[in-house]
Amino acid sequence: MVRLLPPTSRPQAPRPRRAAVAPAFTLMEVIVAVAIMALLATAIMPRLSGLATRRFDLAVTQASDLVMMFAQREMAGPSPVGLDLLVGRDGERRLRLLVLTPPPGQPDAEELAEWRVDPFVRPVTLPIEVDPDSIRLVVDDEELDIRFQPFAHVPGDRRPRIELLLASADGTRVGRIVLPPYAIGPDVLIGSDPRGGGGFGEGRAPIDLDAAGRSREDW
C-alpha cells in the first residue's frame, strides 16, 4: 500500500508591516485645549498668589509675637535676652529668642554663660515667601546684622527702639515691626507700602494731660 505524503507548504515571505501612524490633533482640538488651559490658569493663579500673601503675612505675625516675647522677657526676666537670625545649611532662616544662661548646675558662673534658645518660645521659620536679603533689624536707627551676632539687651537698662523689616520675595508686600522703648508689645504694619502709614509708637509717648488740657477726659 502506497501512502501519500501531504505536499510540503512553501514558506511565505513575511509581509512588510505598515508603520503605525500616530493620531494627529486637529486645529480645532488644539484651540480648545489651549483655551481650557488658559481658563484653568486664570482660576488657579489668583489662589496661588493669595496663598503666598497669607504665608508672608503669617510669617510677619509670628515674628511680631517673637518680638513681643523679647519685650516681656526683657521687662520681667533677670537674664539678658537677645534676638538672632540662624541661617541653616539648606538656606532655611529662623528668628530666635535667646537667653544668656549659665551652665547647668552652676547658676553663679556668669562668666561661663552662653546664649541658648528660650525653651518656651518657638523659633520662627521664615518661608520662601520672605525675601532673605530683606530681613533687617534696626536699633536706634543703626542697622545690625544678627546673622553673626545676636542683638542683646540687659534688663534694667534703657531699651532702644527696635525695628524689624521683612519684604516678600516678589516685592509686593512689606512687613514692619516696631518695638518702642518701654512698650510691652510691638506695633505691626503689613502692606504694600507700610512706610506711608505714619510713625509707630507715637501713641505710647508720655503726654502731659494737664498741659494738653485733657486731664478731665475719660481714659
C-alpha positions, 0 to 999 in steps of 0.5 A: 500500500502506497501512502501519500505524503501531504505536499510540503507548504512553501514558506511565505515571505513575511509581509512588510508591516505598515508603520503605525501612524500616530493620531494627529490633533486637529486645529480645532482640538488644539484651540480648545485645549489651549483655551481650557488651559488658559481658563484653568490658569486664570482660576488657579493663579489668583489662589496661588498668589493669595496663598503666598500673601497669607504665608508672608503675612503669617510669617510677619505675625509670628515674628511680631509675637517673637518680638513681643516675647523679647519685650516681656522677657526683657521687662520681667526676666533677670537674664539678658535676652537677645534676638538672632537670625540662624541661617541653616545649611539648606538656606532655611532662616529662623528668628530666635529668642535667646537667653544668656544662661549659665551652665547647668548646675552652676547658676553663679558662673556668669562668666561661663554663660552662653546664649541658648534658645528660650525653651518656651518660645518657638523659633520662627521659620521664615518661608520662601515667601520672605525675601532673605536679603530683606530681613533687617533689624534696626536699633536706634536707627543703626542697622545690625546684622544678627546673622553673626551676632545676636542683638542683646539687651540687659534688663534694667537698662534703657531699651532702644527702639527696635525695628524689624523689616521683612519684604516678600520675595516678589516685592509686593508686600512689606512687613514692619515691626516696631518695638518702642522703648518701654512698650510691652508689645510691638506695633505691626504694619503689613502692606504694600507700602507700610512706610506711608502709614505714619510713625509707630509708637507715637501713641505710647509717648508720655503726654502731659494731660494737664498741659494738653488740657485733657486731664478731665477726659475719660481714659 
